[in-house]
Amino acid sequence: MSKRKTYKLGELSEDIAMGPFGSNLKVDNFIETGVPVIRGMNLNDGGFTNNSFAFISEEKANTLKRCLAYPDELVFTHRGTLGQVGIIPQNAYPKYLVSQSQMRLKVKKDILVPKYLFYFFKSQLGQKELLKNTSQVGVPAIANPTKSLKDVEITIPDIKEQTQIVSILSSLDDKIELNLQMNQTLEAMAQTIFKEWFVNFNFPGFDGYVVDGLPKGWRLGSILEIADLLSGGTPKTDITEYWNGNIKWISAKDITSNNRRFIIETEKQITELGISKSATKLLPKFTTVVSARGTVGNYCILPEEMAISQSNYGLKSKNNSDFFLFIFIENMIEMMKAYSYGTVFDTITTKTFEEMEVVIPSKSLIAEYEKTINPIFSKILENQKQNKTLTQLRNSLLPKLMSGKINI
């Protein structure tokens, strides 16, 4: 292990600059394509996402050259959702513009590996350093952000060891990303088959015979003809014996963060006593759970028995066609929202499920689809579980590698 040395980040940086003032970059400047603008929504736990970019013209970008960021430069949020950090990827756009709530940093690559600095700021120590001059008056912000960033203290090994540490952590992140991409492909496959069979009527054995617009054996009805509706509840929060048990308990917030996928972890867990003393109950494995209040229509599927709050509904297939039901619900969410009730918050009720008319395919075709996509969902779940393990491993290694407690 190499000897480590402590620096101020200003000593390791070639350039630090903030995004443009609001008057220099307005919504009117945004166009459909061009130079992407990095905003808070483009920085996530993984560091950087290409989703939801706004764009400006090359001409406008050239008037804001100090605010342009290039591959291997780091981007930080200094106002709003503090603690966000990303690193500009090598294989996407040639340059970006940071927004007025962000700042960018270019490192001296002969002393510091850019991605090593990124991982430092993802660690607890790095976050503490980044946020030590935070003001919570009004919109959360870092006071004097450029100076604060320059004053951050970081202890680093030599370039060789930095590169080795980055290689270890990146290999875990790359596998996590690969699993995410694989799951997106698998989910698209399941959706494509569903659309072909149940929307385009291009399913095995179909002879083209249609009655009232539907294939033989199909009908209009309620989703409750093929699924049982399950409800939930919340144990009293002031009774500690009901909480911190080993039963995962799903709130609407949990569904939002796990929308359209298996829910592996929940924010809170309850005890068996909490189950027995409240309206909540254990829902079976592979139940689809739909949020009924607040953010109406988010949904997830259970990989094991879990409990839910009263803000959610569970739907369990009556014929062991749980994955068909999950995809089926995915394709009727917009209809569910249209049937929701309420003024302040849209709300799905039991009446919503009873009154909403849906197309119910034949039992034999549902069973055939379930058999076809079962391996797809098994692989999706396997990948999600693996990502949980990989994330835990990365998070446990990160502070030890950054501090030098693990020898390379």
C-alpha positions in Angstrom: 0.0 0.0 0.0 1.4 3.4 -1.0 1.9 6.2 1.5 -1.1 8.6 1.6 -0.9 12.4 1.5 -3.5 15.0 2.5 -4.4 17.9 0.2 -6.9 20.7 -0.2 -9.0 19.9 -3.2 -8.0 23.3 -4.7 -4.4 21.9 -5.0 -5.7 19.0 -7.0 -8.0 20.9 -9.3 -7.2 22.6 -12.7 -10.5 24.5 -12.7 -13.7 24.9 -10.7 -16.7 26.9 -12.0 -20.3 27.4 -11.2 -23.2 27.2 -13.6 -24.7 30.3 -15.3 -26.8 32.9 -13.4 -30.5 32.5 -14.1 -30.6 35.5 -16.3 -28.0 33.9 -18.6 -29.9 30.6 -19.0 -33.7 30.6 -19.2 -36.3 28.1 -20.2 -36.8 30.0 -23.4 -33.2 28.8 -24.4 -34.1 25.1 -24.2 -34.5 23.3 -27.5 -35.1 19.7 -28.6 -31.5 18.7 -29.3 -28.1 20.3 -28.9 -25.8 20.6 -26.0 -27.3 18.9 -22.9 -27.8 20.8 -19.7 -27.1 18.9 -16.5 -29.7 19.6 -13.8 -30.3 18.0 -10.4 -32.5 15.3 -12.0 -29.6 14.1 -14.0 -27.6 13.3 -10.9 -28.6 10.2 -9.0 -27.2 7.6 -6.6 -25.3 6.0 -9.5 -23.7 9.3 -10.3 -25.1 10.3 -13.6 -28.1 9.6 -15.8 -29.0 10.7 -19.3 -32.7 10.9 -18.5 -34.7 14.1 -18.9 -32.0 16.3 -20.4 -32.8 19.8 -21.5 -30.7 21.1 -24.5 -29.4 24.5 -25.6 -28.0 25.5 -29.0 -24.3 25.3 -29.8 -24.4 29.1 -30.2 -25.8 29.7 -26.8 -23.3 27.2 -25.2 -20.4 29.2 -26.7 -21.6 32.2 -24.8 -21.3 30.2 -21.5 -17.9 28.6 -22.0 -17.0 28.8 -18.3 -20.0 26.7 -17.5 -19.2 23.9 -19.9 -18.2 20.5 -18.6 -16.4 17.7 -20.4 -15.7 14.0 -20.0 -14.1 13.0 -16.7 -15.1 16.3 -15.0 -17.1 16.1 -11.8 -20.4 17.9 -11.3 -21.9 18.9 -7.9 -25.2 20.4 -6.8 -24.6 23.4 -4.6 -28.2 24.5 -4.2 -31.3 22.3 -3.8 -30.7 18.6 -3.3 -27.3 18.8 -1.8 -24.8 15.9 -1.8 -25.4 15.0 -5.4 -22.3 14.3 -7.4 -21.7 12.9 -10.9 -18.9 12.3 -13.3 -19.2 13.2 -17.0 -19.1 9.9 -19.0 -16.6 9.2 -21.8 -18.9 7.8 -24.3 -21.9 10.1 -24.5 -22.0 13.8 -25.5 -18.7 15.7 -26.2 -19.7 18.5 -23.8 -22.4 19.6 -21.4 -23.6 22.7 -19.7 -24.1 22.7 -15.9 -27.2 24.5 -14.7 -27.3 27.4 -12.2 -27.6 25.0 -9.3 -24.5 23.0 -10.2 -20.8 23.5 -10.4 -18.1 21.6 -12.2 -14.5 20.5 -11.3 -11.6 19.4 -13.5 -8.9 17.5 -11.7 -5.1 17.4 -12.2 -4.9 13.9 -13.7 -1.2 13.5 -12.9 -2.1 13.6 -9.2 -5.7 12.5 -8.9 -7.8 10.0 -10.9 -11.2 11.7 -11.6 -13.3 8.6 -10.7 -11.3 8.2 -7.4 -12.5 11.7 -6.5 -16.1 10.7 -7.5 -16.0 7.7 -5.2 -14.6 9.8 -2.4 -17.6 12.1 -2.6 -19.9 9.2 -2.6 -18.4 8.0 0.7 -19.6 9.2 4.1 -16.4 11.1 4.6 -16.6 12.8 1.3 -20.3 13.8 1.8 -19.4 15.2 5.2 -16.6 17.3 3.7 -18.9 18.4 0.8 -21.7 19.5 3.1 -19.8 21.0 6.0 -20.7 24.6 4.9 -24.4 24.0 4.2 -27.0 26.6 4.9 -30.6 25.4 5.6 -32.1 28.9 5.5 -34.6 28.9 2.6 -33.5 26.6 -0.2 -30.7 24.4 1.1 -27.4 25.6 -0.3 -23.6 25.4 0.1 -22.2 28.7 1.3 -19.6 30.2 -1.0 -19.6 26.9 -3.0 -16.5 27.4 -5.1 -14.3 28.2 -2.0 -16.0 25.4 0.0 -15.1 22.9 -2.7 -11.5 24.1 -2.9 -11.2 23.8 0.9 -12.3 20.2 1.0 -9.6 18.0 2.6 -8.8 14.7 0.9 -6.2 12.1 1.7 -5.1 10.1 -1.3 -2.6 7.3 -2.2 -0.5 7.4 -5.4 -2.0 7.2 -8.9 -1.4 3.4 -9.1 -3.3 2.6 -6.0 -6.1 5.1 -6.9 -6.4 3.3 -10.2 -6.6 -0.1 -8.5 -9.3 1.2 -6.1 -11.3 2.6 -8.9 -11.1 -0.7 -10.8 -12.5 -2.6 -7.9 -15.4 -0.2 -7.3 -16.1 0.3 -11.0 -16.3 -3.5 -11.7 -19.1 -3.7 -9.1 -20.9 -0.6 -10.6 -20.5 -2.0 -14.1 -22.1 -5.3 -13.1 -25.0 -3.5 -11.4 -25.5 -1.4 -14.5 -25.4 -4.5 -16.7 -28.0 -6.1 -14.6 -30.2 -3.0 -14.8 -29.9 -2.9 -18.6 -30.6 -6.7 -18.8 -33.8 -6.2 -16.8 -34.9 -3.4 -19.0 -34.5 -5.7 -22.0 -36.4 -8.6 -20.3 -39.2 -6.3 -19.2 -39.5 -5.0 -22.8 -39.7 -8.6 -24.0 -42.5 -9.5 -21.6 -44.4 -6.3 -22.7 -43.9 -7.0 -26.4 -45.3 -10.6 -26.1 -48.2 -9.2 -24.1 -49.0 -6.6 -26.8 -48.7 -9.1 -29.6 -51.0 -11.7 -27.9 -53.5 -9.5 -26.0 -53.7 -6.3 -28.0 -52.8 -7.3 -31.6 -54.5 -10.8 -31.2 -51.4 -12.4 -32.7 -51.3 -15.3 -30.3 -50.6 -19.1 -30.7 -53.6 -20.9 -32.2 -55.7 -17.9 -33.1 -57.9 -18.7 -36.1 -59.0 -15.1 -36.8 -62.5 -15.7 -35.5 -63.8 -12.6 -33.6 -67.1 -12.1 -31.8 -68.0 -8.5 -30.9 -64.4 -7.5 -31.5 -62.9 -10.2 -29.2 -61.4 -13.6 -29.9 -63.5 -16.6 -29.0 -63.5 -17.3 -25.3 -62.6 -13.7 -24.4 -65.0 -11.4 -22.6 -65.5 -8.0 -20.9 -65.6 -8.0 -17.1 -64.0 -6.8 -13.9 -60.4 -7.5 -12.9 -61.8 -8.9 -9.7 -63.0 -11.9 -11.7 -59.3 -13.0 -12.2 -57.7 -11.5 -9.1 -58.5 -11.2 -5.3 -58.3 -7.7 -3.9 -56.3 -7.4 -0.7 -56.1 -4.4 1.7 -53.6 -3.3 4.3 -53.2 -1.2 7.4 -50.7 0.5 9.7 -49.8 -0.7 13.2 -49.9 2.1 15.8 -46.7 4.1 15.4 -46.3 4.9 19.1 -46.1 1.3 20.1 -42.5 0.2 19.7 -43.3 -3.5 20.0 -45.1 -3.3 16.6 -42.1 -2.0 14.7 -38.5 -3.0 13.7 -39.4 -6.6 13.3 -38.6 -9.0 10.4 -41.8 -8.4 8.3 -41.4 -6.0 5.4 -44.1 -3.3 5.5 -44.9 -1.4 2.3 -45.8 2.3 2.3 -46.8 4.4 -0.7 -43.3 5.8 -0.6 -41.8 2.3 -1.0 -43.9 1.7 -4.1 -42.8 5.0 -5.6 -39.1 4.1 -5.2 -39.7 0.6 -6.6 -42.2 1.4 -9.3 -42.8 -1.3 -11.9 -40.4 -3.9 -10.4 -40.0 -6.3 -7.6 -39.7 -4.6 -4.2 -36.7 -6.1 -2.4 -36.4 -3.7 0.5 -38.8 -1.5 2.5 -38.1 1.5 4.6 -39.9 0.0 7.6 -40.5 -3.5 9.0 -43.1 -4.6 11.5 -43.5 -7.5 14.0 -45.9 -10.4 14.1 -47.6 -8.5 17.0 -48.0 -5.5 14.8 -49.7 -7.7 12.2 -52.1 -9.2 14.8 -53.0 -5.8 16.4 -53.7 -3.9 13.1 -55.7 -4.2 9.9 -52.6 -5.1 7.9 -51.9 -8.7 7.0 -49.3 -10.8 5.1 -49.8 -10.7 1.4 -48.8 -13.8 -0.6 -45.6 -14.0 -2.7 -46.0 -12.5 -6.2 -48.9 -10.2 -5.2 -49.0 -7.0 -7.3 -49.4 -3.9 -5.1 -50.9 -0.7 -6.4 -50.7 2.7 -4.6 -54.2 4.0 -4.1 -53.6 7.5 -2.7 -51.2 10.3 -3.4 -49.2 9.1 -6.4 -52.0 7.0 -7.7 -51.1 4.1 -10.0 -47.5 3.3 -9.0 -47.2 -0.5 -8.6 -44.7 -3.2 -7.7 -44.7 -7.0 -7.2 -43.7 -8.9 -4.1 -40.9 -11.5 -4.2 -41.9 -12.8 -0.8 -44.7 -12.4 1.8 -45.0 -8.7 2.9 -47.5 -6.4 4.5 -48.9 -3.2 3.1 -50.4 0.1 4.4 -54.0 1.2 3.9 -52.8 3.5 1.2 -52.2 0.5 -1.1 -54.1 -2.4 -2.6 -52.9 -5.9 -3.4 -54.0 -7.9 -6.3 -53.4 -11.7 -6.3 -54.2 -13.9 -9.3 -56.9 -16.5 -8.7 -55.3 -18.9 -11.2 -51.6 -18.7 -10.4 -51.0 -16.3 -13.2 -49.2 -13.6 -11.2 -46.9 -12.3 -13.8 -49.7 -12.0 -16.4 -51.6 -10.0 -13.8 -48.6 -7.8 -13.2 -48.2 -7.0 -16.9 -52.0 -6.7 -17.2 -52.1 -4.1 -14.5 -49.2 -2.2 -16.2 -51.4 -1.9 -19.3 -54.4 -0.7 -17.4 -52.9 1.9 -15.1 -54.0 4.9 -17.1 -57.5 3.6 -17.0 -57.3 3.1 -13.3 -56.2 6.7 -12.9 -59.2 7.8 -15.0 -61.5 5.9 -12.6 -59.8 7.3 -9.4 -61.8 9.4 -7.0 -61.0 12.5 -4.9 -60.4 16.2 -5.1 -57.2 17.0 -3.2 -55.6 13.6 -3.9 -56.7 11.2 -6.6 -57.8 7.9 -4.9 -58.3 4.4 -6.1 -61.1 2.6 -4.1 -62.6 -0.8 -4.2 -65.3 0.6 -6.4 -62.6 1.5 -8.9 -61.8 -2.1 -9.4 -65.4 -3.2 -9.4 -66.6 -0.7 -12.0 -63.7 -0.6 -14.4 -64.4 -2.8 -17.4 -61.5 -4.7 -18.8 -60.9 -7.3 -21.5 -60.4 -10.8 -20.0 -58.7 -13.3 -22.2 -59.3 -17.0 -22.1 -57.9 -19.0 -19.2 -55.9 -21.2 -21.5 -54.1 -18.2 -23.2 -53.4 -16.6 -19.8 -51.9 -19.8 -18.6 -49.8 -20.1 -21.8 -48.5 -16.5 -21.4 -47.7 -17.2 -17.8 -45.6 -20.2 -18.8 -43.8 -18.2 -21.5 -42.8 -15.2 -19.3 -42.1 -17.1 -16.0 -38.4 -17.6 -16.9 -38.2 -13.9 -17.8 -39.5 -12.7 -14.4 -37.3 -15.3 -12.6 -34.3 -13.8 -14.2 -35.4 -10.3 -13.5 -35.8 -11.2 -9.8 -32.4 -12.9 -9.7 -30.8 -9.8 -11.2 -32.4 -7.5 -8.7 -31.3 -9.7 -5.8 -27.8 -9.8 -7.2 -27.8 -6.0 -7.4 -28.8 -5.7 -3.8 -25.8 -7.9 -2.8 -23.4 -6.0 -5.1 -24.6 -2.7 -3.8 -24.1 -3.7 -0.2 -20.7 -5.0 -1.1 -19.7 -1.8 -2.8 -21.0 0.3 0.0 -19.1 -1.7 2.6 -15.9 -1.6 0.6 -16.1 2.1 -0.3 -15.2 3.7 3.1 -12.5 1.0 3.8 -10.8 1.6 0.4 -11.0 5.4 0.7 -9.5 5.3 4.2 -6.8 2.7 3.4 -8.2 0.2 5.9 -8.1 -2.4 3.1 -4.7 -3.1 1.5 -4.6 -3.3 -2.2 
